[in-house]
Amino acid sequence: MSKVCIIGAGLSGLLCGMRLSKAGFEVVIVEELTYPGGLMASTHLGGEYIELLPHHLRRTDKALYQVTKELGIDSKIKWYDAFWYGRASRKKVGYFEGGFATLINLLIQTITDNGGTILYSTSVSEITRREDGTYVTSCVLSDSRKYEVESRHVIFTGSCRTFVNVSHGLPISMNTRDQLMNLTYQSRICLALLMKKLPSDAYIQLKFPANSNTPFARIINHTACINDRNYGGQILYLVGKCQISDPLWVESDQKIMDEYFRAYRKLYPLIKKSDIKSWRITKVRYAVSEQFPETDLSEPLDNIYVCSSALTSHAALEAPENRMDLITTLANDICNRIVDKEKAEHEHKEDVIITAI
Ligand SMILES: Cc1cc2nc3c(=O)[nH]c(=O)nc-3n(C[C@H](O)[C@H](O)[C@H](O)COP(=O)(O)OP(=O)(O)OC[C@H]3O[C@@H](n4cnc5c(N)ncnc54)[C@H](O)[C@@H]3O)c2cc1C
């Protein structure tokens, strides 16, 4: 089987890596960060893993649930009753024993068990095509050394805009390039806190009093719902929509923390700074796609695939809720296309040999 270069070790890159390495492809994954998981990355806290950005499963996450079944970790999902303040409803939310790291770590293990490689601190700077149709993915390592991956197929899982920036050397039509470049994304700043206590038992708070002017758009009291873990405290997330042109985007983590916490205290005056045990800011430039193309752009050139959240829906008006599930469906679809193509080419080659004989 051929070689596949996958750019990004988030959920979609690892899923593709798992599927294609299992199907016998030689898989190389390149990830610019020092750790896996992308938006679903975790850190260690107390005796547990916890995501840097809040995540939960929904009952309707069918494609993702199927993956957990295949990997034998469906029994590790626990369902909790969660109160959603602002939508005045109770919903079931799912969460893994061991957090989402359970899924990410098992995908990595399956890839490496099947001979795949994951290179961290490796940023893709350019993808070019050779005359024989194979691709060269040029990477820069964190110490500025250069590295190239030659492959028959390339799957890019970052934002569509980043894809356009690294694919200037490819003969992709101007129309496709423009459409990909025009897909805009919202950024997010998330303050995750380990607290001594939480002042609310709502899992998610989406509405705030008029004129409260909070820099965050939602509060997630993770442990108000997922309350059987050993984090060494209560987990609170404050998640804000922030444009990169906003002055807050370039502020220091301490300044952002001060601003977020000041606004939080206005909502809950009984909470004090001394209730904070530790905290961490995570900024994401391409967090949520806000536009979707009219047509399918996931294969802008033969054997080049873009598995990005902005391409999971066509002509949709707003960001769908089941984002992990949609990217899982797109990743599955891309892998099926690659496997089918290889099979067809293999059969064609055999036909040619038989005819020649
Ligand atoms: C705050 C927040 C909360 C969310 N909560 C939920 C939830 O509860 N339920 C849900 O269904 N979805 C949720 N989502 C969406 C979910 O996180 C995403 O759908 C999913 O993680 C996307 O995975 P991905 O692999 O496609 O992308 P990513 O996780 O973005 O992975 C892409 C990877 O590519 C790497 N990369 C990019 N460019 C390059 C390059 N040039 N070279 C090398 N590597 C590169 C990046 O570093 C990254 O690791 C949430 C998203 C956010 C922002």
The ligand as an ORCA input file, in Angstrom:
! r2SCAN-3c Opt
* xyz 0 1
  C     -13.887     25.638     23.054
  C     -14.286     24.456     22.200
  C     -15.125     23.476     22.726
  C     -15.562     22.407     21.922
  N     -16.408     21.483     22.462
  C     -16.939     20.525     21.662
  C     -17.889     19.584     22.177
  O     -18.208     19.591     23.371
  N     -18.436     18.706     21.289
  C     -18.080     18.657     19.961
  O     -18.638     17.860     19.193
  N     -17.120     19.481     19.474
  C     -16.559     20.408     20.288
  N     -15.601     21.261     19.785
  C     -15.112     21.027     18.417
  C     -14.015     19.928     18.408
  O     -12.969     20.308     19.285
  C     -13.454     19.805     16.995
  O     -14.500     19.442     16.113
  C     -12.372     18.736     16.840
  O     -11.469     18.726     17.916
  C     -11.642     19.028     15.531
  O     -10.558     18.162     15.386
  P      -9.587     18.316     14.141
  O      -8.581     17.246     14.248
  O     -10.379     18.378     12.902
  O      -8.936     19.764     14.277
  P      -7.853     20.270     15.331
  O      -8.141     19.716     16.669
  O      -7.814     21.747     15.168
  O      -6.485     19.619     14.829
  C      -5.714     20.146     13.780
  C      -4.258     19.900     14.120
  O      -3.462     20.318     12.997
  C      -2.306     20.943     13.492
  N      -1.777     21.821     12.427
  C      -2.384     22.894     11.837
  N      -1.587     23.468     10.927
  C      -0.454     22.728     10.893
  C       0.762     22.806     10.151
  N       0.976     23.778      9.236
  N       1.733     21.896     10.392
  C       1.542     20.897     11.306
  N       0.420     20.768     12.059
  C      -0.562     21.675     11.847
  C      -2.789     21.706     14.714
  O      -1.727     22.023     15.607
  C      -3.788     20.718     15.322
  O      -3.199     19.866     16.269
  C     -15.132     22.308     20.578
  C     -14.255     23.282     20.052
  C     -13.845     24.354     20.842
  C     -12.933     25.391     20.265
*
